[in-house]
């Protein structure tokens, strides 16, 4: 497949998300078919990624060809771009087993104030990055019973790392009202032990 790089670069500048995603899709298919792209197009793809909207959708596409961009992604991580752009850059690097962005992802999990902290915890757990365990544990300490989905997501990350699930989580709830999403993650009978019923 031959691609018209000039046309793609022009279309990347449009504000239309569908058009922009189509450009990334075309590049992914082109590279998958053995094609190459110029440094100019590579630069345009990364500029759109760091400066535009829909960074999550772009990162999803770039993850398929991230090894082609590894050097540039490493440079981006240390450049003056938004925290959001750095976050997605760190995830792309982690996707290709490059650990340069791990400290940033750990900070996001630790801070718990960025909308993507659960995703960071899961991606680090999927990569068996054990440094995330204390950050997850501290997050579990601070979450109250109203945050059931967040608690369950963090417990799932701990489980992926092969860590024993902390019984202190069960103590956040009355024994008769432990949410099923959380109760189902623990071995049968653990809830009773944690709440002092055994």
Secondary structure, DSSP 4 states (H G I P E B T S, - for coil): ----HHHHHHHHTSS-HHHHHHHHHHHHHHHHTT----HHHHHHHHHHHHHSS-HHHHHHHHTTSGGGGHHHHHHHHTSS--HHHHHHHHHHHHHTT-GGGHHHHHHHHHH--STTHHHHHHHHHHTT-TTHHHHHHHHHHH--TT-HHHHHHHHHHHHHTTPPPPGGGGGGS-GGG--HHHHTTSPTTHHHHHTT--
